[in-house]
Amino acid sequence: MQLIFEKSRPGRGCTILPVCDVPEVQLPEQLKREQPLPLPELSETDISRHYTALAKRAHGVNDGFYPLGSCTMKYNPRIDEEMAALPGFTGVHPLQPAATVQGCQKVLDTAKAYLCEATGMDDITFQPAAGAHGEFTGLLLIKAYHEARGDLHRNKIIIPDAAHGTNPASAVMAGFTVVTIPSNADGCVDLDALRASVGEDTAGLMLTNPNTVGIFDSNILEITDIIHRAGGLNYYDGANFNAIMGVVRPGDMGFDVVHLNLHKTFATPHGGGGPGSGPVACKEILRPYLPGCAVAGDSAPKLQVKGFYGNFLVVLKALTYMMTLGAEGIREACEGAVLNANYMMSGLRDLYPVAYGQRCMHEFVLSLEQLKKETGVSALDVAKSLIDYGMHPPTMYFPLIVHEALMFEPTETESKETLDEAIAVLRALYELAYSDAEQMHQAPHHAQIKRPDEVQAARHPVLRYQR
Ligand SMILES: *Cc1c(COP(=O)(O)O)cnc(C)c1O
């Protein structure tokens, strides 16, 4: 497929600029471009076809089932987009006088109240633009807290080996040393290993509960207590908040700071690199260190991790989502996510062994180790085969502690029929692995893009068109 730049023809175009409503100013010569900006020039027809063709090559939630574990690829109601498209919200500027943006202020205040209530925290910042950005910010709060107490030797963050990869990465970026602790046979925190790893140098713990294998760690109060007694703080990775929202709160589990992925749990489509939001909520003790917009009269400069109030429109979508669902609906969404995951897991576990536990929360992990040994068909082969059935592959080879892992997160917005179909397809693929493994090694057969070189794509991404 040709890039839009390659389709460009000089002189072709379809821009109709509005009449200029501000005084025209001539730029000084030294600021002017020497060459015209090389923008693609296409007719409206060609642009429309170009983007339609691109959309057809991708798989979105509007195309079909998208059970990508840990990523929460659920359907986002249109009304959330509609609210975020209201001109009163899209047309504001963050430097406008406060008196003219009281509506936006109300949005932030209300979203803050709801999210603090849902997480059991006291305050929040909306600045971080994604989950990993929130982790980094939350860890800076922990760091600032210890520093303010003169506790300068607390430089270790404890993270279980099942954690999302962003956790250790964020800890290192924030200047900490990571201490990895093993999971026990249930996929949960090994309490003895945890006790052995805390000490005078413990800054804190990073944990997600339910963890990345979809199990709720019932020792959570003891875990957070071990950290507190050692003088550390507890960080909750709330990226997959749909697993617990409306049912349990990180604040009540002993956590001091949490980030949420509004773009996963709270109705912003994601995956294409669009705007996200990873607000960080914290308990009173961390409030002084929260980032924020400096306002006139501030005594000390505030930590700032992004401009102004973060991705405001994503917060607005989250607020719309919460207001349309209400407290009851939020809980129902959570229960639906957990029910769907358990339903799907139950329909598969006699063929594909579940890595941990009898019951899961919002997601579950299958191990295809045995299947691979017996047939040569790998987790990758099964994942790729799903594409031919109009389904997006699940998360593969994660968490690292499970061999030949496939991690499914069906989400709450899928119907029983969709889950039944996915179960049937996966069961048929299991049979196919024994009868025609070769066919699965070659899958997908009907997709435009089959098996791209993922290492090359990750190590040498080409993100910019080079003329
Ligand atoms: C998605 C996810 C993250 C990272 O969120 P981003 O917005 O992609 O940076 C962190 N932790 C967990 C458990 C996640 O699922």
PDBQT file of the ligand as one rigid body, heavy atoms in Angstrom, charges set to zero:
ROOT
HETATM    1  C1  LIG A 501      -1.438  -1.231  30.403  1.00  0.00    +0.000 C 
HETATM    2  C2  LIG A 501      -0.777  -1.442  31.688  1.00  0.00    +0.000 A 
HETATM    3  C3  LIG A 501       0.215  -0.534  32.142  1.00  0.00    +0.000 A 
HETATM    4  C4  LIG A 501       0.757   0.592  31.296  1.00  0.00    +0.000 C 
HETATM    5  O1  LIG A 501      -0.183   1.520  30.845  1.00  0.00    +0.000 OA
HETATM    6  P1  LIG A 501       0.161   2.447  29.579  1.00  0.00    +0.000 P 
HETATM    7  O2  LIG A 501      -0.961   3.417  29.493  1.00  0.00    +0.000 OA
HETATM    8  O3  LIG A 501       0.243   1.529  28.400  1.00  0.00    +0.000 OA
HETATM    9  O4  LIG A 501       1.467   3.120  29.834  1.00  0.00    +0.000 OA
HETATM   10  C5  LIG A 501       0.742  -0.754  33.394  1.00  0.00    +0.000 A 
HETATM   11  N1  LIG A 501       0.366  -1.799  34.161  1.00  0.00    +0.000 NA
HETATM   12  C6  LIG A 501      -0.571  -2.690  33.751  1.00  0.00    +0.000 A 
HETATM   13  C7  LIG A 501      -0.952  -3.823  34.661  1.00  0.00    +0.000 C 
HETATM   14  C8  LIG A 501      -1.161  -2.545  32.504  1.00  0.00    +0.000 A 
HETATM   15  O5  LIG A 501      -2.074  -3.435  32.090  1.00  0.00    +0.000 OA
ENDROOT
TORSDOF 0
